[in-house]
Amino acid sequence: MFSRLRAQGPTVLIPLAWLLVGLAHLDVVTDRTVLVFHVVAAVLIAAFAALSWDEMVTGVLRIWRDILLVGLLLTVGGIVGLLHSPLRVPFLTTTLLGWMVVPGVGLYYTGKRVPAGQRMYMAGAVLSILGAAVYAAALFPAAETALLAGIGLALVGQTVGIVQAVRQPDDSSG
């Protein structure tokens, strides 16, 4: 059961995380909710990395192990930003853009090395990176619709990539 949860959990957690980001931008959820989510996410990322460390030594899984470690740092940065007002905007912006770009790079890397599902991985990479570009471009001046569009692109792109990975888990050695 645990291995199934570990393998399929991200297909639910990734879209939920992006949905929460969108809801936070719309002020539907409180900062406290976002903080709790960051803490839970940091714990889950650390646990997943620790429990999967030996399985993620070579091939495509190695890059995803590195992405988990960078993602953990990004998430902790988000916690810092939520706890310290003067750091809020730069830390949360870095966290959000980092979580768009870093998995996008991982999806691109995966698509170059795993023939099965290559189009899905590449589409996920393009959507995730495009989401970061749209979001970043919308920051100055802040255009809420474009910010949400960037979040939506990252949500779709990363969901496509993780669903492909779960559908064909044996192709991770590339």
Short mmCIF file of the C-alpha atoms (twelve columns), coordinates in Angstrom:
data_MODEL
# 
_entry.id   MODEL 
# 
loop_
_atom_site.group_PDB 
_atom_site.id 
_atom_site.type_symbol 
_atom_site.label_atom_id 
_atom_site.label_alt_id 
_atom_site.label_comp_id 
_atom_site.label_asym_id 
_atom_site.label_seq_id 
_atom_site.Cartn_x 
_atom_site.Cartn_y 
_atom_site.Cartn_z 
_atom_site.pdbx_PDB_model_num 
ATOM 1   C CA . MET A 1   0.000  0.000  0.000   1 
ATOM 2   C CA . PHE A 2   2.786  2.439  0.911   1 
ATOM 3   C CA . SER A 3   4.617  1.908  -2.373  1 
ATOM 4   C CA . ARG A 4   1.383  2.484  -4.300  1 
ATOM 5   C CA . LEU A 5   0.722  5.693  -2.345  1 
ATOM 6   C CA . ARG A 6   4.303  6.816  -2.951  1 
ATOM 7   C CA . ALA A 7   3.974  6.075  -6.681  1 
ATOM 8   C CA . GLN A 8   0.526  7.583  -7.250  1 
ATOM 9   C CA . GLY A 9   0.315  10.249 -4.543  1 
ATOM 10  C CA . PRO A 10  1.978  12.944 -6.675  1 
ATOM 11  C CA . THR A 11  -0.793 12.658 -9.291  1 
ATOM 12  C CA . VAL A 12  -3.126 14.107 -6.662  1 
ATOM 13  C CA . LEU A 13  -0.701 16.264 -4.661  1 
ATOM 14  C CA . ILE A 14  0.776  18.220 -7.579  1 
ATOM 15  C CA . PRO A 15  -2.543 19.492 -8.973  1 
ATOM 16  C CA . LEU A 16  -3.798 20.174 -5.433  1 
ATOM 17  C CA . ALA A 17  -0.697 22.223 -4.670  1 
ATOM 18  C CA . TRP A 18  -1.198 24.380 -7.762  1 
ATOM 19  C CA . LEU A 19  -4.894 24.704 -7.027  1 
ATOM 20  C CA . LEU A 20  -4.021 25.986 -3.546  1 
ATOM 21  C CA . VAL A 21  -1.604 28.501 -5.087  1 
ATOM 22  C CA . GLY A 22  -4.390 29.761 -7.333  1 
ATOM 23  C CA . LEU A 23  -6.825 29.988 -4.431  1 
ATOM 24  C CA . ALA A 24  -4.226 31.906 -2.411  1 
ATOM 25  C CA . HIS A 25  -3.854 34.394 -5.264  1 
ATOM 26  C CA . LEU A 26  -7.616 34.877 -5.178  1 
ATOM 27  C CA . ASP A 27  -7.526 35.338 -1.380  1 
ATOM 28  C CA . VAL A 28  -9.836 32.341 -0.944  1 
ATOM 29  C CA . VAL A 29  -7.454 30.681 1.531   1 
ATOM 30  C CA . THR A 30  -5.628 32.339 4.403   1 
ATOM 31  C CA . ASP A 31  -1.886 32.803 4.791   1 
ATOM 32  C CA . ARG A 32  -2.049 30.350 7.681   1 
ATOM 33  C CA . THR A 33  -3.508 27.697 5.362   1 
ATOM 34  C CA . VAL A 34  -0.706 28.326 2.878   1 
ATOM 35  C CA . LEU A 35  1.872  28.115 5.679   1 
ATOM 36  C CA . VAL A 36  0.450  24.817 6.941   1 
ATOM 37  C CA . PHE A 37  0.479  23.486 3.393   1 
ATOM 38  C CA . HIS A 38  4.139  24.504 2.972   1 
ATOM 39  C CA . VAL A 39  5.111  22.746 6.206   1 
ATOM 40  C CA . VAL A 40  3.204  19.591 5.239   1 
ATOM 41  C CA . ALA A 41  4.703  19.709 1.741   1 
ATOM 42  C CA . ALA A 42  8.230  20.083 3.147   1 
ATOM 43  C CA . VAL A 43  7.704  17.065 5.406   1 
ATOM 44  C CA . LEU A 44  6.256  14.991 2.539   1 
ATOM 45  C CA . ILE A 45  9.057  15.960 0.153   1 
ATOM 46  C CA . ALA A 46  11.719 15.144 2.749   1 
ATOM 47  C CA . ALA A 47  10.069 11.818 3.599   1 
ATOM 48  C CA . PHE A 48  9.605  10.866 -0.052  1 
ATOM 49  C CA . ALA A 49  13.230 11.736 -0.842  1 
ATOM 50  C CA . ALA A 50  14.541 9.809  2.162   1 
ATOM 51  C CA . LEU A 51  12.408 6.742  1.511   1 
ATOM 52  C CA . SER A 52  13.169 6.713  -2.230  1 
ATOM 53  C CA . TRP A 53  16.815 7.774  -2.076  1 
ATOM 54  C CA . ASP A 54  18.315 4.383  -2.973  1 
ATOM 55  C CA . GLU A 55  15.846 3.882  -5.833  1 
ATOM 56  C CA . MET A 56  16.741 7.247  -7.353  1 
ATOM 57  C CA . VAL A 57  20.450 6.782  -7.958  1 
ATOM 58  C CA . THR A 58  20.735 6.554  -11.736 1 
ATOM 59  C CA . GLY A 59  19.036 7.591  -14.947 1 
ATOM 60  C CA . VAL A 60  16.008 9.829  -15.009 1 
ATOM 61  C CA . LEU A 61  15.203 9.133  -11.380 1 
ATOM 62  C CA . ARG A 62  18.498 10.766 -10.369 1 
ATOM 63  C CA . ILE A 63  17.411 14.113 -11.813 1 
ATOM 64  C CA . TRP A 64  14.089 13.793 -9.970  1 
ATOM 65  C CA . ARG A 65  15.914 13.121 -6.722  1 
ATOM 66  C CA . ASP A 66  17.843 16.347 -7.295  1 
ATOM 67  C CA . ILE A 67  14.578 18.129 -8.101  1 
ATOM 68  C CA . LEU A 68  13.138 16.921 -4.811  1 
ATOM 69  C CA . LEU A 69  16.111 18.393 -2.954  1 
ATOM 70  C CA . VAL A 70  15.845 21.724 -4.768  1 
ATOM 71  C CA . GLY A 71  12.088 21.620 -4.226  1 
ATOM 72  C CA . LEU A 72  12.612 21.102 -0.519  1 
ATOM 73  C CA . LEU A 73  14.802 24.209 -0.414  1 
ATOM 74  C CA . LEU A 74  12.195 26.149 -2.407  1 
ATOM 75  C CA . THR A 75  9.449  25.030 -0.043  1 
ATOM 76  C CA . VAL A 76  11.467 25.969 3.043   1 
ATOM 77  C CA . GLY A 77  12.063 29.340 1.371   1 
ATOM 78  C CA . GLY A 78  8.295  29.698 1.070   1 
ATOM 79  C CA . ILE A 79  7.945  28.971 4.786   1 
ATOM 80  C CA . VAL A 80  10.514 31.658 5.563   1 
ATOM 81  C CA . GLY A 81  8.659  34.126 3.358   1 
ATOM 82  C CA . LEU A 82  5.358  33.362 5.042   1 
ATOM 83  C CA . LEU A 83  6.853  33.781 8.518   1 
ATOM 84  C CA . HIS A 84  8.855  36.966 7.885   1 
ATOM 85  C CA . SER A 85  6.920  39.809 6.262   1 
ATOM 86  C CA . PRO A 86  9.922  41.672 4.824   1 
ATOM 87  C CA . LEU A 87  10.930 38.513 2.941   1 
ATOM 88  C CA . ARG A 88  7.428  37.584 1.825   1 
ATOM 89  C CA . VAL A 89  7.362  38.802 -1.764  1 
ATOM 90  C CA . PRO A 90  10.871 37.782 -2.874  1 
ATOM 91  C CA . PHE A 91  10.781 34.417 -1.117  1 
ATOM 92  C CA . LEU A 92  7.273  33.435 -2.208  1 
ATOM 93  C CA . THR A 93  7.896  34.608 -5.771  1 
ATOM 94  C CA . THR A 94  11.126 32.603 -5.903  1 
ATOM 95  C CA . THR A 95  9.346  29.581 -4.447  1 
ATOM 96  C CA . LEU A 96  6.524  29.751 -6.949  1 
ATOM 97  C CA . LEU A 97  8.684  30.397 -10.017 1 
ATOM 98  C CA . GLY A 98  11.162 27.763 -8.864  1 
ATOM 99  C CA . TRP A 99  8.388  25.183 -8.572  1 
ATOM 100 C CA . MET A 100 7.334  26.026 -12.136 1 
ATOM 101 C CA . VAL A 101 10.792 25.981 -13.714 1 
ATOM 102 C CA . VAL A 102 12.596 23.160 -11.890 1 
ATOM 103 C CA . PRO A 103 9.993  20.434 -12.607 1 
ATOM 104 C CA . GLY A 104 9.720  21.823 -16.147 1 
ATOM 105 C CA . VAL A 105 13.441 21.174 -16.623 1 
ATOM 106 C CA . GLY A 106 12.973 17.686 -15.147 1 
ATOM 107 C CA . LEU A 107 10.126 16.933 -17.535 1 
ATOM 108 C CA . TYR A 108 12.261 18.088 -20.470 1 
ATOM 109 C CA . TYR A 109 15.166 15.921 -19.292 1 
ATOM 110 C CA . THR A 110 12.815 12.963 -18.884 1 
ATOM 111 C CA . GLY A 111 11.309 13.485 -22.340 1 
ATOM 112 C CA . LYS A 112 14.777 13.461 -23.919 1 
ATOM 113 C CA . ARG A 113 15.661 10.153 -22.262 1 
ATOM 114 C CA . VAL A 114 12.412 8.190  -22.103 1 
ATOM 115 C CA . PRO A 115 10.988 7.400  -25.539 1 
ATOM 116 C CA . ALA A 116 7.641  6.148  -24.234 1 
ATOM 117 C CA . GLY A 117 5.564  9.187  -23.468 1 
ATOM 118 C CA . GLN A 118 8.138  11.618 -24.847 1 
ATOM 119 C CA . ARG A 119 5.456  13.942 -26.241 1 
ATOM 120 C CA . MET A 120 3.649  14.059 -22.916 1 
ATOM 121 C CA . TYR A 121 6.828  14.858 -20.994 1 
ATOM 122 C CA . MET A 122 7.798  17.539 -23.506 1 
ATOM 123 C CA . ALA A 123 4.300  19.038 -23.440 1 
ATOM 124 C CA . GLY A 124 4.442  19.077 -19.656 1 
ATOM 125 C CA . ALA A 125 7.849  20.772 -19.761 1 
ATOM 126 C CA . VAL A 126 6.717  23.425 -22.233 1 
ATOM 127 C CA . LEU A 127 3.534  24.187 -20.290 1 
ATOM 128 C CA . SER A 128 5.381  24.396 -16.980 1 
ATOM 129 C CA . ILE A 129 8.106  26.709 -18.325 1 
ATOM 130 C CA . LEU A 130 5.526  28.744 -20.249 1 
ATOM 131 C CA . GLY A 131 3.564  29.056 -17.002 1 
ATOM 132 C CA . ALA A 132 6.654  30.498 -15.320 1 
ATOM 133 C CA . ALA A 133 7.196  32.946 -18.171 1 
ATOM 134 C CA . VAL A 134 3.559  34.095 -18.143 1 
ATOM 135 C CA . TYR A 135 3.571  34.416 -14.363 1 
ATOM 136 C CA . ALA A 136 6.867  36.328 -14.288 1 
ATOM 137 C CA . ALA A 137 5.746  38.667 -17.064 1 
ATOM 138 C CA . ALA A 138 2.530  39.377 -15.156 1 
ATOM 139 C CA . LEU A 139 4.324  40.352 -11.940 1 
ATOM 140 C CA . PHE A 140 5.136  43.899 -13.006 1 
ATOM 141 C CA . PRO A 141 2.519  45.278 -12.949 1 
ATOM 142 C CA . ALA A 142 0.612  42.517 -11.217 1 
ATOM 143 C CA . ALA A 143 -2.074 41.256 -13.579 1 
ATOM 144 C CA . GLU A 144 -4.158 38.753 -11.623 1 
ATOM 145 C CA . THR A 145 -5.625 37.003 -14.679 1 
ATOM 146 C CA . ALA A 146 -2.191 36.463 -16.206 1 
ATOM 147 C CA . LEU A 147 -0.753 35.315 -12.855 1 
ATOM 148 C CA . LEU A 148 -3.540 32.753 -12.640 1 
ATOM 149 C CA . ALA A 149 -2.945 31.741 -16.271 1 
ATOM 150 C CA . GLY A 150 0.702  31.048 -15.425 1 
ATOM 151 C CA . ILE A 151 -0.330 28.956 -12.444 1 
ATOM 152 C CA . GLY A 152 -2.852 27.092 -14.605 1 
ATOM 153 C CA . LEU A 153 -0.248 26.316 -17.259 1 
ATOM 154 C CA . ALA A 154 2.133  24.930 -14.612 1 
ATOM 155 C CA . LEU A 155 -0.708 22.917 -13.077 1 
ATOM 156 C CA . VAL A 156 -1.643 21.314 -16.406 1 
ATOM 157 C CA . GLY A 157 1.935  20.769 -17.534 1 
ATOM 158 C CA . GLN A 158 3.121  19.146 -14.335 1 
ATOM 159 C CA . THR A 159 -0.039 17.071 -14.011 1 
ATOM 160 C CA . VAL A 160 0.447  15.764 -17.571 1 
ATOM 161 C CA . GLY A 161 4.050  14.861 -16.739 1 
ATOM 162 C CA . ILE A 162 3.342  13.084 -13.464 1 
ATOM 163 C CA . VAL A 163 0.379  11.176 -14.898 1 
ATOM 164 C CA . GLN A 164 2.643  9.978  -17.721 1 
ATOM 165 C CA . ALA A 165 5.301  8.945  -15.198 1 
ATOM 166 C CA . VAL A 166 2.770  6.977  -13.138 1 
ATOM 167 C CA . ARG A 167 1.339  5.322  -16.256 1 
ATOM 168 C CA . GLN A 168 4.780  4.067  -17.352 1 
ATOM 169 C CA . PRO A 169 6.903  3.780  -14.191 1 
ATOM 170 C CA . ASP A 170 9.271  1.189  -15.653 1 
ATOM 171 C CA . ASP A 171 10.698 3.663  -18.174 1 
ATOM 172 C CA . SER A 172 12.657 5.636  -15.575 1 
ATOM 173 C CA . SER A 173 16.087 4.147  -16.211 1 
ATOM 174 C CA . GLY A 174 16.863 6.302  -19.300 1 
# 
